[in-house]
Amino acid sequence: MYTVHEVAKIAHTTVKTLHYYHKIGLLIPEEITEAGYRLYGKKGVERLQQILFYKELDFPLKEIKKLLDGEIDRENTLIQQKYLLEQKIDRFKGLIETINSSIKSAKEGVDLDMETMFKGFETEEEWQEALKEQKEHLEKEYDFDLSNQSINVKSMNDSAVEAQSFNEDMIRFLQEGFSVNDPKVLDRVNEHLLFLKKLGHPSTPQDFLNQTELFIVDDFHRNMLEQWQVGYAYFLNKVAANYLENTK
């Protein structure tokens, strides 16, 4: 039999966590002594292993309880968990490759093409990880908490494709010397805002201008745009201002 402290040490978790698992009926001690000490046997330790495996895979505790309270084939369960972990490892490897490309491009002063930046984001978990730095920045600087906001993977992927296409087009306009009042430039902005409207995102000319003004005053976003093309943040802001003026 193991005490709660011994189990916590073996499993690299905390006593507080084990107490909580007991409270919600997820992991009940095999015995509680007269002095109130919780004692766990082999089955309890094995159940805890299952709990921590599923928790690592981001299963909610309620779902884990439902899974473990049924009849379990331990060998097949471990095989399944191994498979799920391998899938998770593969997804993170893809993210690591993308991050390494970003680090390499930053060191060499080379612009990373936007297709590479969005490569591998196929699950909500990957998008959450990819957007983590930006979310932390918005919370720190503007008290804008997005931590509990869920992500629609398909919608995000569609938005990423459009964002990539829009930015590539606008950067090309800037590089080729197009005026901020050029009909081709304004038509592309209109097309972009119609896309945002379709997805239910802020899409008025004023919304677009407000966003580009944030890009200029906020270091995080300005540096991101300027990494793609020097002067891009300012060009985009001028385009937005002229687009708004032309829609009045």
Secondary structure, DSSP 8 states (H G I E B T S, - for coil): -EEHHHHHHHHT--HHHHHHHHHTTSS--SEE-TT--EEE-HHHHHHHHHHHHHHHTT--HHHHHHHHTS---HHHHHHHHHHHHHHHHHHHHHHHHHHHHHHHHHHHT----HHHHTTT--SHHHHHHHTHHHHHHHHHHH----TT----HHHHHHHHHHHHHHHHHHHHHHHTT--TT-HHHHHHHHHHHHHHHHTTS--SHHHHHHHHHHHHH-HHHHHHHHHHSTTHHHHHHHHHHHHHHHH-
